[in-house]
């Protein structure tokens, strides 16, 4: 395997430039898909290499269930600094698995709790809760339970009272876009990638922003007025309060406080071009090719390390 096994652990750094430039230079739909795909590939390759390192490290531990031949010097020679790196990979991989499992568990728990809170209400696409004190709106993805197979938009009466008729239409269109495009899946992939490799955290933040921008653009297209959507976002951000323990923050709220000024500024500008990749000689184009190249090299390095270790272990195993 050589040093190539370590490359996927650090190659996520090549995605940092595109994480910010994609927000500014690409259509949010394309940026979301690109960032989620790059992050997913880099995270899988990083985790795979940790698994390969763990195999070499576990084989050195006394009493392990692996074949004794896997701890032979010929096997350990394929990994530089095998005594330190191999055993260090074991707790790292356990930490990655635990962090990813916790995220999936929390994601599911929030959805179940939110759906359970709607039990007994009509299974309409739009659910208005009679909460006149807290202003909130979120998209509850579909599945079994009160959310229904296609999901539903949940909004409080306080939020609706804050907006006029056109702004309400913009709010509902925004949340509908979250459901239609399954933005929760992109957010989950980005979250898992960030937990698999901390170097991918900027991509998670970027995906959280681009999914909101994607929904903003869909709402503007539905309503036909970008200023109305921008005004609705600003008013909702001033009025919004959490709907419950973790529900809104985990389910893509209509107006989170952080990116609101940037979202409003983008809506007050021209419509971003759709389907066009930036030229390679621009900063965004260079960042795009760098991220794509990093993902490709990471995949090749992982494949090379996997095949090398498989060949060595197969030769060392007594049949």
Backbone bond lengths (Angstrom), bond angles and torsions (degrees), N, CA, C in turn:
res aa  C-N    CA-C-N  psi(-1)  N-CA   C-N-CA  omega(-1)  CA-C   N-CA-C  phi
1 X - - - 1.466 - - 1.519 111.45 -
2 X 1.326 116.44 -40.58 1.445 119.50 179.05 1.523 111.83 63.68
3 X 1.321 113.91 -155.65 1.473 119.48 -178.79 1.519 111.72 -73.42
4 X 1.337 117.38 -13.24 1.469 119.64 -177.83 1.528 111.80 -62.36
5 X 1.332 117.35 -25.75 1.449 119.83 -178.96 1.528 111.25 -68.24
6 X 1.330 117.11 -21.78 1.462 120.31 -179.62 1.532 112.93 -86.53
7 X 1.331 117.72 -18.01 1.464 120.10 -175.71 1.529 113.16 -59.13
8 X 1.330 119.80 -46.40 1.476 118.15 -179.50 1.517 114.21 -61.31
9 X 1.318 117.67 -17.08 1.456 119.98 179.13 1.523 112.05 -76.60
10 X 1.341 116.95 -25.75 1.469 120.87 -176.91 1.525 113.18 -114.06
11 X 1.335 117.74 -15.38 1.461 119.98 -179.25 1.525 114.26 -64.13
12 X 1.333 120.99 -20.78 1.472 118.73 172.64 1.520 113.91 -55.89
13 X 1.324 117.47 -19.22 1.463 119.76 176.06 1.524 111.61 -61.83
14 X 1.347 117.46 -25.59 1.462 119.91 -179.57 1.521 112.09 -69.06
15 X 1.329 117.70 -14.53 1.461 120.97 -179.14 1.525 112.78 -90.63
16 X 1.308 118.47 -6.52 1.460 119.90 -178.00 1.528 113.70 -60.19
17 X 1.351 119.10 -45.67 1.479 117.80 -179.37 1.523 112.88 -61.12
18 X 1.333 117.68 -42.07 1.466 119.77 -177.06 1.520 110.90 -71.05
19 X 1.333 117.71 -22.85 1.463 119.73 -179.70 1.522 111.19 -60.86
20 X 1.319 117.64 -37.60 1.467 120.38 -179.96 1.528 111.36 -91.39
21 X 1.316 117.27 -41.64 1.465 119.65 -176.63 1.522 111.45 -67.49
22 X 1.336 118.40 -30.88 1.462 120.21 179.49 1.524 110.84 -63.55
23 X 1.337 117.11 -33.29 1.456 120.36 178.35 1.527 111.61 -63.31
24 X 1.334 115.60 -32.00 1.458 120.18 -172.64 1.521 113.03 -98.19
25 X 1.319 117.60 -31.34 1.459 120.57 -168.79 1.529 113.86 -106.66
26 X 1.312 118.81 -20.55 1.461 121.35 -175.55 1.522 110.24 -108.83
27 X 1.317 115.81 156.83 1.456 119.53 170.79 1.518 107.99 -62.78
28 X 1.344 118.15 137.91 1.474 118.84 -175.08 1.515 114.15 -57.52
29 X 1.340 118.14 -29.17 1.469 119.66 177.19 1.520 109.98 -65.34
30 X 1.327 116.61 -48.26 1.465 120.72 179.12 1.524 111.00 -66.22
31 X 1.331 117.38 -39.08 1.462 120.76 -179.33 1.526 110.81 -64.09
32 X 1.326 116.88 -42.19 1.470 120.03 179.83 1.515 111.02 -62.41
33 X 1.315 116.65 -48.20 1.462 119.88 -178.96 1.522 111.39 -64.67
34 X 1.332 117.33 -41.54 1.460 120.77 179.94 1.519 111.41 -64.11
35 X 1.326 117.06 -49.02 1.460 120.40 -176.88 1.519 111.80 -65.21
36 X 1.334 116.68 -40.30 1.465 119.52 178.76 1.527 110.88 -65.90
37 X 1.330 116.97 -40.62 1.462 120.22 -179.55 1.527 111.24 -67.01
38 X 1.328 116.73 -47.16 1.469 120.34 179.41 1.523 110.34 -62.50
39 X 1.324 116.43 -45.22 1.462 119.42 179.28 1.518 112.59 -62.99
40 X 1.330 116.80 -40.61 1.453 120.05 179.00 1.518 112.74 -63.80
41 X 1.337 116.83 -44.23 1.470 120.59 179.56 1.523 110.70 -64.03
42 X 1.327 116.65 -47.80 1.459 119.97 -178.48 1.531 111.25 -63.34
43 X 1.320 116.95 -37.55 1.467 119.97 179.68 1.523 111.27 -68.48
44 X 1.337 117.13 -42.13 1.459 119.92 178.58 1.524 111.37 -62.38
45 X 1.326 116.50 -43.72 1.468 119.92 179.90 1.520 110.75 -65.17
46 X 1.322 116.69 -40.91 1.459 120.50 178.93 1.520 110.97 -62.25
47 X 1.332 116.33 -44.23 1.466 120.35 -179.72 1.523 111.43 -67.14
48 X 1.331 116.14 -39.03 1.458 119.73 178.33 1.523 111.07 -60.51
49 X 1.322 116.79 -41.69 1.462 119.38 -179.54 1.529 111.24 -68.74
50 X 1.316 117.17 -34.67 1.461 118.75 174.06 1.525 110.86 -62.85
51 X 1.327 116.20 -37.58 1.464 119.96 178.23 1.523 110.76 -65.03
52 X 1.326 116.73 -40.44 1.465 119.70 178.26 1.525 110.73 -64.11
53 X 1.325 115.98 -43.31 1.462 119.47 177.80 1.520 110.95 -63.30
54 X 1.324 116.80 -36.72 1.459 120.93 -179.33 1.525 110.86 -65.45
55 X 1.334 117.16 -37.42 1.461 119.73 179.40 1.524 110.02 -60.05
56 X 1.336 116.35 -46.03 1.464 119.93 179.75 1.522 110.27 -65.36
57 X 1.351 116.52 -39.90 1.459 118.87 -179.62 1.511 112.82 -69.79
58 X 1.336 117.89 -40.74 1.458 121.27 -179.23 1.523 111.56 -65.37
59 X 1.326 116.52 -35.25 1.464 120.27 -179.29 1.521 112.19 -63.08
60 X 1.344 116.96 -20.17 1.464 120.10 -179.27 1.530 112.39 -88.50
61 X 1.319 117.08 -12.47 1.457 119.46 -177.44 1.527 110.95 -78.28
62 X 1.326 117.75 137.93 1.473 119.43 178.81 1.523 110.53 -68.53
63 X 1.327 115.24 139.00 1.451 120.78 178.22 1.510 114.92 79.36
64 X 1.317 117.87 10.84 1.466 119.39 179.70 1.530 109.46 -74.30
65 X 1.340 117.56 156.62 1.469 119.98 -176.38 1.524 113.90 -82.42
66 X 1.324 118.47 -0.33 1.461 120.87 -177.21 1.528 110.12 -78.70
67 X 1.341 117.30 159.05 1.472 120.25 177.67 1.527 111.25 -58.91
68 X 1.316 116.81 142.11 1.467 121.23 -178.95 1.523 111.44 -60.92
69 X 1.329 116.59 -31.67 1.464 119.71 -177.51 1.522 112.00 -64.77
70 X 1.343 117.75 -20.62 1.466 119.84 -179.52 1.527 112.38 -71.73
71 X 1.313 117.81 -9.98 1.460 121.92 176.69 1.522 112.06 -101.58
72 X 1.331 117.57 7.03 1.466 121.20 179.12 1.530 110.58 -64.63
73 X 1.323 117.07 153.71 1.477 120.49 179.27 1.524 112.88 -56.93
74 X 1.349 118.18 -32.92 1.462 120.14 -179.90 1.532 111.23 -63.73
75 X 1.321 116.29 -35.86 1.462 120.21 178.51 1.517 110.26 -73.88
76 X 1.324 116.96 -45.22 1.458 120.81 -177.75 1.520 111.94 -66.87
77 X 1.326 116.89 -21.59 1.466 120.04 -178.68 1.520 112.90 -69.04
78 X 1.338 117.67 -19.48 1.465 119.21 -179.33 1.522 112.08 -75.89
79 X 1.352 117.93 -9.65 1.459 121.57 -177.81 1.523 109.89 -121.45
80 X 1.318 118.88 118.29 1.471 120.16 176.84 1.528 110.84 -63.71
81 X 1.336 115.23 140.84 1.469 121.58 179.05 1.537 110.95 52.85
82 X 1.319 115.33 46.93 1.462 119.92 -171.37 1.521 112.92 -61.35
83 X 1.335 118.34 -35.79 1.458 119.88 -176.26 1.526 111.91 -64.53
84 X 1.331 116.95 -37.52 1.465 120.61 -178.44 1.517 110.86 -86.25
85 X 1.347 116.30 -52.46 1.456 121.12 -173.83 1.521 111.27 -66.75
86 X 1.319 117.22 -43.17 1.457 120.52 -176.86 1.513 112.61 -60.26
87 X 1.339 116.39 -45.18 1.453 119.07 -178.15 1.526 111.81 -77.99
88 X 1.325 117.86 -29.36 1.469 119.90 176.67 1.525 111.28 -67.29
89 X 1.330 117.30 -27.55 1.459 120.56 -179.46 1.522 112.27 -68.12
90 X 1.330 117.91 -24.04 1.470 120.65 -177.00 1.532 111.33 -64.24
91 X 1.346 119.28 -55.58 1.474 117.55 178.77 1.519 112.84 -67.05
92 X 1.334 117.84 -29.57 1.459 120.03 177.97 1.523 111.16 -64.55
93 X 1.332 116.31 -44.05 1.458 119.64 179.89 1.528 110.88 -67.76
94 X 1.330 116.64 -37.18 1.469 119.77 176.19 1.528 110.31 -62.42
95 X 1.347 116.69 -40.09 1.459 120.71 179.11 1.522 111.08 -65.56
96 X 1.334 117.12 -41.33 1.460 121.28 178.49 1.526 110.51 -62.97
97 X 1.333 115.86 -47.37 1.467 119.87 179.76 1.523 111.10 -61.40
98 X 1.318 116.60 -41.59 1.458 119.54 179.61 1.520 112.61 -65.98
99 X 1.344 116.94 -41.60 1.464 120.69 -179.80 1.523 111.08 -66.02
100 X 1.319 117.44 -41.76 1.467 120.76 179.47 1.524 110.78 -67.59
101 X 1.327 116.78 -41.70 1.463 119.82 178.98 1.526 110.88 -64.18
102 X 1.323 116.49 -38.02 1.470 119.67 179.05 1.520 110.89 -65.92
103 X 1.328 117.53 -39.60 1.460 120.03 178.95 1.522 110.98 -64.12
104 X 1.338 117.10 -45.39 1.463 120.28 179.08 1.519 110.36 -62.39
105 X 1.329 116.66 -42.27 1.472 120.34 179.22 1.524 110.78 -63.16
106 X 1.349 117.31 -43.44 1.457 119.76 -179.56 1.528 111.31 -67.54
107 X 1.333 116.16 -39.63 1.464 120.82 178.32 1.529 110.16 -60.06
108 X 1.303 115.94 -44.76 1.470 119.78 -179.73 1.523 111.19 -69.95
109 X 1.325 116.87 -39.65 1.456 119.90 -178.89 1.526 111.28 -62.96
110 X 1.331 116.79 -42.38 1.459 120.37 -179.85 1.523 110.46 -63.04
111 X 1.335 116.32 -43.26 1.459 119.32 179.26 1.525 111.83 -64.48
112 X 1.333 116.10 -41.39 1.464 119.38 -179.77 1.519 110.73 -65.98
113 X 1.328 117.00 -43.65 1.458 120.28 -179.41 1.519 110.98 -65.22
114 X 1.341 116.62 -40.96 1.462 119.48 179.65 1.524 110.53 -65.70
115 X 1.341 116.74 -41.67 1.465 119.88 179.06 1.516 111.14 -67.25
116 X 1.335 116.11 -37.41 1.462 119.47 -179.60 1.525 111.19 -65.29
117 X 1.343 116.22 -33.21 1.461 119.86 179.48 1.524 111.97 -66.96
118 X 1.342 116.56 -19.60 1.465 120.67 -179.15 1.529 112.24 -97.34
119 X 1.325 117.04 3.37 1.464 120.26 -179.06 1.530 110.59 -59.14
120 X 1.319 115.34 133.99 1.453 120.35 -179.97 1.508 114.28 95.63
121 X 1.338 116.99 -14.75 1.463 120.19 177.86 1.520 109.48 -85.94
122 X 1.330 118.44 155.86 1.468 120.76 177.57 1.521 111.48 -57.33
123 X 1.326 116.45 139.75 1.468 121.75 -177.19 1.526 110.19 -81.29
124 X 1.329 116.33 57.37 1.453 121.30 178.62 1.520 109.80 -88.52
125 X 1.326 114.79 158.78 1.457 119.68 176.80 1.522 110.95 -63.57
126 X 1.320 117.33 -35.31 1.463 122.91 178.36 1.522 109.01 -112.76
127 X 1.319 116.26 124.80 1.461 122.24 178.12 1.512 109.33 -117.74
128 X 1.317 116.69 119.51 1.460 122.53 177.76 1.521 108.00 -103.20
129 X 1.327 116.04 118.07 1.458 121.11 179.57 1.525 109.90 -91.51
130 X 1.331 117.61 139.10 1.465 120.68 -176.38 1.524 113.22 -78.64
131 X 1.308 115.83 52.46 1.462 121.47 179.32 1.520 107.66 -101.90
132 X 1.301 117.31 107.92 1.468 121.36 -176.38 1.523 112.36 -96.15
133 X 1.332 118.27 1.58 1.455 121.13 -178.24 1.518 112.71 -105.38
134 X 1.320 117.17 -35.96 1.466 120.75 -177.20 1.518 110.14 -111.93
135 X 1.332 115.65 127.90 1.465 121.13 179.68 1.525 108.83 -97.05
136 X 1.329 117.16 119.15 1.457 121.26 178.80 1.517 109.38 -155.52
137 X 1.315 114.46 159.53 1.465 122.30 175.91 1.513 107.71 -156.10
138 X 1.339 116.82 136.05 1.457 120.08 178.07 1.518 109.97 -155.02
139 X 1.317 114.56 161.94 1.464 121.80 178.50 1.518 108.28 -101.78
140 X 1.318 116.82 122.40 1.462 122.57 179.02 1.526 108.40 -100.15
141 X 1.340 118.18 110.14 1.466 120.36 -176.53 1.522 112.19 -59.91
142 X 1.320 115.33 157.05 1.454 121.67 -177.35 1.505 112.90 -75.05
143 X 1.318 114.51 172.02 1.457 122.34 -178.63 1.506 108.75 150.25
144 X 1.304 116.16 -165.29 1.448 120.20 178.06 1.521 109.89 -73.80
145 X 1.310 116.33 149.18 1.448 120.17 176.78 1.509 112.16 106.94
146 X 1.326 114.92 -160.13 1.452 121.54 -172.46 1.520 112.80 -70.03
147 X 1.325 117.92 -16.61 1.459 119.37 -179.73 1.523 111.53 -73.43
148 X 1.337 118.11 -21.40 1.451 120.24 -178.20 1.513 110.85 81.69
149 X 1.328 117.16 168.25 1.463 120.38 -176.75 1.525 113.89 -68.62
150 X 1.325 118.05 -23.51 1.460 120.99 -175.67 1.517 113.26 -111.71
151 X 1.303 117.46 2.19 1.446 120.44 179.43 1.518 111.95 84.41
152 X 1.314 115.60 175.75 1.452 120.21 178.81 1.524 110.24 -152.92
153 X 1.320 115.36 157.20 1.454 122.90 175.37 1.515 107.68 -95.21
154 X 1.327 116.38 127.74 1.455 121.97 -178.94 1.523 108.15 -114.53
155 X 1.318 116.19 127.87 1.468 120.91 -178.81 1.520 108.49 -143.00
156 X 1.319 116.36 144.79 1.458 120.59 179.41 1.524 110.45 -89.32
157 X 1.317 115.68 156.40 1.448 120.85 177.28 1.520 110.94 -62.45
158 X 1.328 116.81 -34.39 1.463 120.00 178.72 1.525 111.22 -62.19
159 X 1.336 117.33 -37.75 1.460 120.08 178.41 1.522 110.54 -66.91
160 X 1.328 116.87 -44.76 1.463 119.80 179.88 1.519 111.57 -62.83
161 X 1.327 117.74 -36.67 1.458 121.03 -179.99 1.525 111.82 -68.59
162 X 1.337 116.24 -20.68 1.460 120.12 179.44 1.527 112.08 -75.68
163 X 1.317 117.65 -25.91 1.453 122.86 -171.55 1.517 110.97 -110.27
164 X 1.353 115.43 157.14 1.453 119.58 172.15 1.527 109.52 -86.70
165 X 1.325 117.35 -176.16 1.465 121.11 -171.92 1.523 112.07 -62.20
166 X 1.340 117.71 -45.61 1.478 119.87 -178.60 1.521 111.23 -69.27
167 X 1.316 116.61 -35.87 1.455 119.48 177.95 1.524 111.11 -68.47
168 X 1.325 117.18 -34.02 1.461 119.66 174.86 1.519 110.77 -63.96
169 X 1.322 116.07 -40.98 1.464 119.50 177.71 1.529 110.34 -62.02
170 X 1.329 116.91 -37.82 1.467 120.65 178.77 1.528 110.62 -65.85
171 X 1.330 116.01 -42.42 1.467 120.34 178.64 1.520 111.06 -60.16
172 X 1.330 116.43 -48.32 1.464 120.07 -178.25 1.521 111.08 -65.38
173 X 1.338 116.98 -40.20 1.468 120.45 178.30 1.523 110.74 -63.43
174 X 1.316 117.04 -37.01 1.465 121.27 178.11 1.533 110.75 -62.23
175 X 1.313 116.14 -48.68 1.464 119.38 -179.37 1.524 111.70 -68.70
176 X 1.312 117.48 -35.04 1.467 120.68 174.99 1.528 110.72 -61.12
177 X 1.315 116.66 -37.62 1.461 120.02 178.68 1.521 111.17 -64.21
178 X 1.343 116.78 -37.65 1.466 119.84 176.15 1.529 110.65 -59.63
179 X 1.321 116.75 -41.82 1.463 120.31 -179.06 1.520 111.72 -71.49
180 X 1.331 116.06 -46.60 1.465 120.20 -175.77 1.519 111.68 -61.75
181 X 1.323 117.16 -42.48 1.468 121.50 -177.28 1.523 112.74 -89.36
182 X 1.340 117.96 1.55 1.471 121.90 178.60 1.531 111.29 53.30
183 X 1.315 116.51 51.66 1.460 120.77 -177.66 1.519 112.42 -63.70
184 X 1.337 117.09 -25.30 1.460 118.99 179.58 1.527 111.55 -62.43
185 X 1.329 116.77 -27.96 1.464 119.29 178.96 1.528 111.21 -72.38
186 X 1.319 117.23 -40.86 1.465 119.97 176.57 1.530 110.18 -62.87
187 X 1.334 116.30 -41.63 1.456 120.09 179.09 1.525 111.36 -64.52
188 X 1.319 116.83 -37.70 1.459 120.31 179.39 1.525 110.86 -67.44
189 X 1.331 116.85 -43.44 1.466 120.39 177.82 1.519 110.56 -60.49
190 X 1.337 116.98 -45.68 1.461 120.50 179.96 1.523 111.16 -64.20
191 X 1.339 116.74 -38.27 1.453 119.66 178.18 1.513 112.82 -66.58
192 X 1.324 116.79 -42.07 1.460 120.40 177.32 1.522 111.14 -64.27
193 X 1.334 116.36 -40.19 1.463 119.95 179.01 1.522 110.93 -62.48
194 X 1.332 117.18 -41.53 1.459 120.45 -179.61 1.523 111.76 -66.01
195 X 1.317 117.09 -30.47 1.459 120.01 178.06 1.518 111.81 -81.30
196 X 1.322 116.82 -27.27 1.465 119.62 176.58 1.519 111.49 -73.03
197 X 1.329 116.81 -32.47 1.463 121.11 179.22 1.521 108.62 -148.35
198 X 1.335 118.67 114.82 1.468 120.36 -177.33 1.525 113.85 -58.54
199 X 1.331 117.76 -22.45 1.459 119.77 178.62 1.531 111.93 -65.81
200 X 1.317 118.14 -14.07 1.463 122.03 -178.59 1.523 112.87 -94.68
201 X 1.314 118.18 7.37 1.458 119.97 179.22 1.531 113.51 -61.85
202 X 1.335 119.70 -38.28 1.474 117.98 176.56 1.528 113.12 -58.93
203 X 1.324 118.18 -31.45 1.465 120.19 177.51 1.520 110.84 -69.32
204 X 1.318 117.84 -36.49 1.462 120.12 177.23 1.524 110.30 -62.09
205 X 1.327 117.02 -44.45 1.466 120.46 178.80 1.518 110.94 -63.72
206 X 1.339 116.09 -40.87 1.466 119.75 -179.79 1.522 111.43 -66.19
207 X 1.328 118.06 -40.06 1.464 120.70 179.87 1.525 110.31 -66.06
208 X 1.326 117.23 -38.26 1.467 119.80 177.11 1.525 110.81 -59.34
209 X 1.333 116.96 -37.04 1.462 120.70 179.37 1.525 111.83 -75.96
210 X 1.339 117.19 -44.49 1.464 119.30 -175.34 1.527 112.22 -69.30
211 X 1.330 118.36 -29.21 1.466 118.83 175.56 1.527 110.57 -66.36
212 X 1.326 116.26 -38.30 1.464 119.20 176.36 1.525 110.83 -66.01
213 X 1.323 116.13 -41.48 1.461 120.03 178.59 1.526 110.78 -65.78
214 X 1.304 116.91 -37.22 1.469 120.92 177.13 1.521 109.80 -60.61
215 X 1.329 115.83 -47.77 1.461 119.52 178.99 1.529 111.43 -65.38
216 X 1.327 117.17 -34.88 1.470 120.23 176.67 1.525 110.71 -61.28
217 X 1.326 116.84 -45.69 1.465 120.38 -178.22 1.529 111.28 -66.07
218 X 1.333 116.88 -37.64 1.462 119.72 176.96 1.525 110.63 -65.80
219 X 1.330 116.26 -39.44 1.461 119.52 177.64 1.525 111.03 -65.07
220 X 1.330 116.89 -40.63 1.464 120.39 178.71 1.520 111.06 -64.20
221 X 1.341 116.44 -38.11 1.461 119.73 178.64 1.532 110.72 -67.65
222 X 1.330 116.90 -37.40 1.462 120.68 179.89 1.527 111.82 -70.45
223 X 1.314 116.49 -45.94 1.457 121.10 -177.75 1.527 111.50 -76.40
224 X 1.343 115.93 -31.97 1.454 119.76 -179.65 1.510 114.33 86.17
225 X 1.325 118.19 13.00 1.465 121.34 -178.65 1.524 108.75 -150.23
226 X 1.306 116.76 109.77 1.460 121.55 -178.05 1.531 111.52 -67.46
227 X 1.324 117.24 -34.00 1.462 120.64 -179.61 1.535 111.37 -67.03
228 X 1.320 116.29 -34.27 1.465 119.08 177.68 1.521 110.66 -63.67
229 X 1.329 116.96 -42.77 1.467 120.75 178.45 1.516 110.47 -64.96
230 X 1.342 116.84 -43.03 1.465 120.24 178.75 1.528 110.88 -61.52
231 X 1.312 116.32 -41.91 1.461 120.22 179.48 1.535 110.85 -66.01
232 X 1.336 117.06 -39.96 1.461 120.67 178.48 1.521 111.34 -63.95
233 X 1.323 117.24 -40.17 1.466 120.64 179.19 1.516 110.21 -63.29
234 X 1.328 116.92 -45.35 1.454 120.37 -179.17 1.519 112.20 -63.49
235 X 1.310 117.38 -45.19 1.465 120.87 -179.83 1.524 111.25 -66.87
236 X 1.323 116.95 -39.40 1.466 120.14 179.31 1.521 111.25 -66.93
237 X 1.334 116.78 -37.10 1.464 120.01 179.87 1.525 111.35 -65.25
238 X 1.323 116.41 -36.39 1.464 119.97 179.30 1.529 111.64 -70.63
239 X 1.335 115.84 -31.17 1.464 119.38 -174.88 1.513 114.00 -96.49
240 X 1.334 117.96 -19.27 1.464 120.45 -168.37 1.517 111.83 -71.56
241 X 1.330 114.21 144.49 1.454 125.19 172.43 1.516 107.40 -139.15
242 X 1.330 118.25 156.47 1.456 119.86 -177.49 1.518 112.00 -58.24
243 X 1.358 114.83 142.34 1.458 120.09 179.78 1.515 112.74 -82.06
244 X 1.299 117.67 -18.72 1.456 120.59 -177.02 1.507 109.02 172.46
245 X 1.324 118.71 -177.37 1.462 122.06 -176.40 1.517 112.23 -63.59
246 X 1.329 117.28 96.75 1.457 121.76 173.89 1.493 115.62 79.35
247 X 1.323 120.56 -4.20 1.459 121.34 -172.23 1.508 111.94 -67.20
248 X 1.317 117.23 -49.53 1.458 119.52 -174.71 1.515 111.36 -71.62
249 X 1.329 117.75 -44.76 1.450 119.64 -176.84 1.520 111.69 -63.27
250 X 1.304 118.47 -29.42 1.460 121.12 -177.82 1.524 112.44 -88.86
251 X 1.336 117.73 -15.26 1.455 120.32 -173.57 1.521 112.89 -117.66
252 X 1.322 117.91 33.42 1.461 122.99 172.89 1.521 112.62 57.01
253 X 1.337 118.04 79.21 1.454 120.66 -179.65 1.510 112.04 -67.71
254 X 1.321 116.10 161.24 1.460 120.98 -179.50 1.513 111.06 -66.22
255 X 1.308 118.38 -37.92 1.457 120.76 -176.28 1.520 110.32 -141.95
256 X 1.316 116.65 90.24 1.454 120.66 171.03 1.524 107.93 -80.48
257 X 1.338 116.67 150.58 1.458 118.91 -170.22 1.523 112.94 -70.51
258 X 1.343 118.46 -33.55 1.457 120.58 -172.55 1.520 116.09 -60.45
259 X 1.347 118.70 -62.84 1.463 119.87 -172.16 1.522 114.52 -87.76
260 X 1.325 119.28 8.51 1.461 120.66 -174.75 1.530 112.34 -57.85
261 X 1.341 120.61 -49.32 1.471 118.71 -179.63 1.532 113.36 -58.36
262 X 1.321 117.22 -39.07 1.462 119.81 179.19 1.512 111.27 -69.23
263 X 1.327 117.21 -37.84 1.465 120.43 178.08 1.524 110.80 -65.23
264 X 1.338 116.56 -43.39 1.458 120.17 179.10 1.517 110.62 -64.01
265 X 1.331 116.68 -42.83 1.462 120.21 179.39 1.529 111.25 -61.72
266 X 1.342 116.53 -39.28 1.466 119.64 179.45 1.523 111.34 -66.60
267 X 1.335 117.05 -37.30 1.461 120.29 -179.91 1.525 111.85 -71.80
268 X 1.321 117.25 -27.24 1.462 120.31 177.73 1.519 111.88 -80.07
269 X 1.331 117.06 -8.90 1.452 121.67 176.82 1.518 111.16 -95.93
270 X 1.341 116.64 -171.38 1.467 120.09 -179.00 1.519 112.48 -70.98
271 X 1.322 116.59 161.62 1.461 122.16 177.19 1.529 109.15 -66.23
272 X 1.322 119.15 127.95 1.476 119.74 179.91 1.515 111.01 -65.90
273 X 1.333 117.22 142.48 1.469 119.51 179.21 1.516 111.15 -66.25
274 X 1.321 116.20 137.98 1.464 121.48 -178.86 1.516 110.35 -104.24
275 X 1.325 115.90 139.38 1.461 121.06 172.81 1.509 115.51 80.31
276 X 1.332 118.34 3.52 1.458 120.23 -178.00 1.526 109.57 -111.03
277 X 1.335 116.75 126.16 1.449 121.09 175.70 1.524 109.22 -86.31
278 X 1.317 118.23 145.84 1.461 120.32 -179.75 1.525 111.23 -66.99
279 X 1.331 118.49 146.80 1.467 120.66 176.97 1.521 111.44 -58.90
280 X 1.323 115.00 149.93 1.469 119.80 -174.48 1.518 112.60 -64.99
281 X 1.345 118.55 -22.62 1.456 120.11 -176.03 1.536 112.33 -87.09
282 X 1.309 117.30 -2.83 1.460 120.36 176.73 1.522 110.01 -89.20
283 X 1.331 115.77 166.59 1.469 119.91 179.69 1.519 110.76 -61.83
284 X 1.333 116.45 -43.40 1.464 119.44 179.69 1.518 111.33 -66.15
285 X 1.344 116.72 -39.68 1.460 120.10 178.88 1.517 111.77 -64.99
286 X 1.326 116.25 -42.16 1.463 120.28 178.68 1.527 110.64 -64.46
287 X 1.332 116.05 -41.41 1.466 119.46 178.12 1.529 111.10 -64.86
288 X 1.338 115.86 -38.02 1.461 119.85 179.24 1.522 111.11 -63.34
289 X 1.320 117.11 -46.93 1.459 120.28 -179.92 1.533 111.51 -68.35
290 X 1.333 116.90 -32.60 1.463 119.74 176.80 1.520 110.94 -64.98
291 X 1.345 116.37 -44.62 1.461 120.10 178.63 1.523 111.04 -65.25
292 X 1.340 116.83 -42.76 1.463 119.95 178.52 1.524 110.72 -63.97
293 X 1.329 116.17 -40.98 1.458 119.34 177.82 1.515 112.34 -65.17
294 X 1.330 116.41 -40.00 1.461 119.72 177.02 1.511 112.24 -61.92
295 X 1.346 116.31 -41.31 1.460 119.81 178.16 1.524 111.16 -65.83
296 X 1.335 116.26 -39.82 1.462 119.82 -179.79 1.530 111.28 -66.85
297 X 1.336 116.36 -45.34 1.470 119.80 179.12 1.524 110.24 -64.26
298 X 1.328 116.48 -38.03 1.465 119.69 178.04 1.518 111.11 -62.63
299 X 1.341 116.68 -42.81 1.467 120.49 178.95 1.521 110.94 -64.43
300 X 1.322 117.27 -43.34 1.466 120.85 179.74 1.522 111.17 -65.53
301 X 1.332 116.54 -41.67 1.464 119.62 179.28 1.523 110.99 -63.73
302 X 1.325 116.56 -41.32 1.465 120.19 178.67 1.524 110.93 -64.11
303 X 1.325 115.70 -43.40 1.464 119.44 179.49 1.523 110.95 -63.80
304 X 1.341 116.06 -42.38 1.462 120.01 179.60 1.530 111.05 -63.46
305 X 1.331 117.16 -44.59 1.460 120.37 -179.87 1.522 111.12 -65.51
306 X 1.333 116.38 -38.90 1.466 119.80 -179.99 1.518 111.24 -64.63
307 X 1.310 116.54 -46.78 1.463 120.01 -179.07 1.527 111.36 -66.30
308 X 1.333 116.70 -37.79 1.468 119.74 179.67 1.525 110.88 -64.86
309 X 1.329 115.99 -47.93 1.460 118.77 -179.46 1.522 110.94 -66.60
310 X 1.331 117.60 -39.36 1.464 120.12 178.43 1.523 110.67 -60.85
311 X 1.314 117.12 -43.65 1.474 120.75 -179.59 1.517 111.47 -64.41
312 X 1.346 116.13 -43.18 1.466 120.15 -178.82 1.532 110.71 -66.94
313 X 1.335 116.82 -44.02 1.464 120.20 -179.39 1.518 111.37 -66.62
314 X 1.314 116.70 -36.62 1.462 119.90 178.39 1.519 110.96 -65.82
315 X 1.332 115.89 -39.58 1.469 119.08 179.65 1.534 111.31 -69.58
316 X 1.370 115.42 -32.23 1.457 118.51 -177.07 1.529 112.46 -81.83
317 X 1.315 117.93 -18.65 1.459 121.17 -175.42 1.527 109.95 -80.55
318 X 1.300 115.68 128.72 1.469 121.19 178.03 1.529 108.46 -84.34
319 X 1.308 115.76 119.48 1.473 120.45 -179.59 1.515 111.22 -87.08
